[in-house]
């Protein structure tokens, strides 16, 4: 049998159906990457279909698992997200992106120690990962390990001056720690650095109330679309208009948890202790495990303890 005959026989083994299956797997992988990168829930069945193919390389499988993990995490199916990123790590133990995704999923579940360990591993693999420092700092903040959180935010700020999150987060940690004067100064810097972000202004208004500083909230918010969330909260801090009285608005669970924190902390500052406790306990129990308002509510409840 000559070499041409051998080549013909080998080619014959790759059937049209096999070619089609391989093409379908590649298309699924491409769609999985696009939708998974967006955190779109529809990535889950597509990534699952891609992972059924025996034609994927280990690198392809890692990509599909990480993208499905991201989609599961955004859907708050954290156990499934963790299972996928852990499986991906068995295929490539030194993939910083995979470890980062694990850290986010652990944090979302509320397993802060495991999340911190994942972000620490990311920093070992990629020491210039600003995001790993910021997210590890966020989990330290949730644990009330404020000194460690601040150290991570300073490290992140040293890596890049473009991102304002380390400054905002540092101001929130000072606030949670009860260092209100320092919090006010840092939050004022964060609000000036990103004048279209309402959250520095929300925290700045609380710090100003705590420290007796006057704020021009209208001047601080003129660039913001106050008809969108959290516009009602900003209007409340500026005018005292009752947020829950906006009967034409339906709040999502996340918005409800944010409202409970900011109004609860405002009530605590103004001496309405019973209202404050009720609202802050609601925020602490209903806010997602990584929300800044959850950490704020837990800290505020500690301050209300006799």
C-alpha positions in Angstrom: 0.0 0.0 0.0 1.6 3.3 -1.1 1.6 6.5 0.9 -1.2 8.1 -1.2 -3.5 5.2 -0.3 -2.7 5.5 3.4 -3.5 9.3 3.3 -6.8 8.5 1.5 -7.8 6.0 4.1 -6.9 8.3 7.0 -8.9 11.1 5.5 -11.8 8.9 5.0 -12.0 8.3 8.7 -12.8 12.0 9.2 -16.4 12.0 8.2 -18.6 14.9 7.2 -20.4 14.5 10.5 -17.1 14.8 12.4 -16.2 17.9 10.4 -19.6 19.4 11.3 -19.3 18.5 14.9 -15.9 20.1 15.1 -17.2 23.2 13.4 -20.1 23.4 15.8 -17.8 23.0 18.8 -15.6 25.9 17.6 -18.6 28.1 17.1 -19.9 27.2 20.5 -16.5 28.0 22.0 -16.5 31.4 20.2 -20.0 32.2 21.4 -19.2 31.0 24.9 -16.2 33.3 25.0 -18.2 36.3 23.8 -21.3 35.8 26.0 -19.2 34.6 29.0 -17.0 37.6 28.9 -20.1 39.7 29.2 -21.3 37.6 32.1 -24.5 36.8 30.0 -26.6 34.0 31.5 -27.1 32.5 28.0 -23.4 31.6 28.0 -24.1 28.7 30.3 -25.9 26.3 27.8 -23.5 27.4 25.0 -20.4 26.8 27.1 -21.9 23.5 28.3 -22.4 22.4 24.7 -18.8 23.4 23.9 -17.4 21.4 26.8 -19.1 18.2 25.6 -16.8 18.2 22.6 -13.8 15.9 22.7 -12.1 18.1 20.1 -11.3 20.9 22.6 -7.7 21.4 23.8 -7.0 21.9 27.5 -6.6 25.6 26.8 -10.0 25.6 25.1 -11.6 23.8 28.1 -10.1 26.3 30.5 -11.5 29.2 28.5 -15.0 27.6 28.4 -15.0 26.8 32.1 -13.9 30.3 33.1 -16.5 31.9 30.9 -19.3 29.6 32.2 -18.0 30.3 35.8 -18.4 34.1 35.1 -21.9 33.6 33.8 -22.8 31.5 36.9 -21.3 34.1 39.2 -23.3 36.9 37.6 -26.4 34.7 38.0 -25.3 34.3 41.7 -25.0 30.6 41.4 -21.8 30.7 43.3 -21.3 27.0 44.0 -21.4 26.2 40.3 -19.1 29.1 39.5 -16.6 27.8 42.0 -16.8 24.3 40.7 -16.0 25.5 37.2 -13.1 27.7 38.1 -11.6 24.9 40.3 -11.9 22.5 37.5 -10.2 25.0 35.2 -7.3 25.3 37.7 -6.7 21.6 37.6 -6.0 22.0 33.9 -3.8 25.1 34.3 -2.9 25.8 38.0 -1.0 29.0 37.2 -3.7 30.8 35.3 -4.1 34.2 37.1 -7.4 34.9 35.3 -8.9 31.7 36.4 -7.7 32.2 40.0 -9.1 35.8 39.8 -12.5 34.4 38.8 -12.4 31.9 41.7 -11.7 34.8 44.1 -14.8 36.7 42.8 -17.0 33.6 43.1 -15.8 32.9 46.7 -16.4 36.5 47.6 -19.9 36.4 46.2 -20.7 33.3 48.2 -19.4 35.0 51.4 -16.4 32.7 51.8 -14.1 35.6 52.3 -11.1 33.6 53.5 -11.1 31.5 50.4 -11.5 34.6 48.2 -8.6 36.3 49.9 -6.5 33.2 49.3 -7.4 33.2 45.6 -6.5 36.9 45.2 -3.3 36.4 47.1 -2.4 33.6 44.6 -3.2 36.0 41.7 -0.8 38.5 43.2 1.9 35.8 43.5 1.4 35.0 39.8 0.9 38.5 38.6 2.3 41.1 41.1 1.0 44.0 39.0 -2.7 42.9 39.2 -4.4 46.1 40.4 -7.7 44.3 40.4 -6.5 41.5 42.7 -5.4 44.1 45.3 -8.7 46.0 45.1 -10.8 42.9 45.3 -8.8 41.4 48.1 -9.1 44.7 49.9 -12.9 44.6 49.4 -13.0 41.2 51.1 -10.9 42.4 54.0 -13.3 45.3 54.4 -16.2 42.8 54.6 -14.3 41.0 57.4 -13.6 44.4 59.2 -9.9 43.8 58.7 -9.5 47.5 58.0 -5.7 47.8 58.2 -5.2 45.0 55.6 -7.9 46.5 53.4 -6.2 49.9 53.4 -2.8 48.3 52.6 -4.3 46.7 49.6 -6.0 49.9 48.4 -2.7 51.8 48.7 -0.9 49.1 46.7 -3.6 49.2 44.0 -3.3 53.0 43.8 0.4 52.7 43.4 0.0 50.5 40.4 -2.4 52.8 38.5 -3.7 56.3 39.0 -6.4 55.9 36.4 -8.8 53.9 38.6 -10.7 55.9 41.3 -12.0 52.8 43.1 -9.0 52.4 45.5 -9.6 56.0 46.6 -13.3 55.6 47.1 -12.8 52.3 48.9 -10.2 53.8 51.1 -12.7 56.5 52.1 -15.3 53.9 52.9 -13.0 51.9 55.0 -12.1 55.0 57.0 -15.8 55.6 57.5 -16.5 52.0 58.6 -13.6 52.3 61.0 -15.1 55.5 62.5 -12.3 57.7 61.2 -14.9 60.2 59.8 -12.6 63.2 59.3 -10.1 61.2 57.3 -13.0 59.6 55.4 -14.4 63.0 54.5 -11.1 64.2 53.0 -10.6 61.0 51.0 -14.2 60.8 49.8 -14.0 64.4 48.6 -11.0 63.4 46.6 -12.9 60.5 45.1 -15.9 62.6 44.2 -13.7 65.1 42.5 -11.9 62.4 40.5 -15.0 60.9 39.1 -17.8 63.6 39.1 -20.3 61.3 37.3 -20.1 58.5 39.9 -22.9 59.0 42.5 -21.5 56.6 45.1 -18.6 58.8 46.3 -21.1 61.6 46.8 -23.4 59.3 48.8 -20.6 58.4 51.2 -19.3 61.9 51.2 -22.7 63.2 52.3 -22.7 60.7 55.2 -19.2 61.8 56.2 -20.1 65.4 55.9 -23.0 64.9 58.2 -20.8 63.1 60.7 -18.2 65.8 60.7 -20.3 68.9 60.4 -19.1 69.9 57.0 -21.5 71.7 54.6 -21.9 70.3 51.1 -23.2 71.7 47.9 -24.9 68.5 46.8 -26.6 70.1 43.9 -23.2 71.3 42.6 -21.8 67.8 43.2 -24.5 66.0 41.3 -25.3 68.3 38.4 -23.6 65.9 35.9 -25.6 62.9 37.1 -28.8 61.5 35.8 -30.8 61.8 39.0 -33.9 60.1 37.4 -31.8 56.9 37.5 -30.7 54.9 40.5 -29.4 56.0 43.0 -30.9 59.4 42.2 -33.7 59.1 44.8 -31.1 58.6 47.5 -29.2 61.7 46.4 -32.4 63.7 46.4 -33.2 62.5 49.9 -29.8 63.6 51.2 -30.2 67.0 49.5 -33.8 67.7 50.3 -35.1 65.2 52.8 -37.6 63.9 50.3 -38.8 60.5 51.4 -37.4 57.8 49.1 -40.0 55.2 49.9 -42.7 57.7 49.0 -41.9 57.4 45.3 -44.8 55.0 44.7 -44.3 55.0 40.9 -41.0 53.3 41.2 -40.4 49.6 41.7 -37.1 48.8 43.5 -35.0 45.8 42.7 -33.7 43.7 45.7 -30.3 45.3 45.3 -31.7 48.8 45.3 -33.8 48.0 48.3 -30.7 46.8 50.2 -28.8 50.0 49.2 -31.7 52.2 50.3 -31.8 50.4 53.7 -28.2 51.1 54.3 -28.0 54.8 53.3 -31.3 55.7 55.0 -30.4 53.6 58.0 -27.1 55.3 58.5 -28.7 58.7 58.0 -31.2 57.8 60.7 -28.3 56.7 63.0 -26.5 60.0 62.5 -29.7 62.0 63.2 -30.5 60.1 66.4 -33.4 57.9 65.2 -31.8 54.8 66.7 -34.8 52.3 66.3 -35.3 53.2 62.7 -31.6 53.0 62.1 -31.3 49.5 63.6 -34.3 48.2 61.6 -33.0 49.5 58.3 -29.3 48.6 58.9 -30.3 45.0 60.0 -32.3 44.7 56.8 -29.3 45.8 54.7 -26.9 43.5 56.5 -29.1 40.5 55.9 -30.2 41.2 52.3 -27.3 42.9 50.6 -25.1 40.7 48.4 -22.0 39.5 50.3 -19.7 41.8 48.3 -21.7 45.0 48.4 -20.1 48.0 50.0 -23.4 48.7 51.7 -23.3 45.3 53.5 -19.9 46.1 55.0 -21.2 49.6 55.9 -24.3 48.2 57.5 -22.4 45.7 59.6 -20.0 48.5 60.8 -22.9 50.9 61.5 -24.7 48.2 63.6 -21.5 47.8 65.7 -21.5 51.5 66.4 -25.1 51.4 67.6 -24.3 48.7 70.1 -24.4 50.0 73.7 
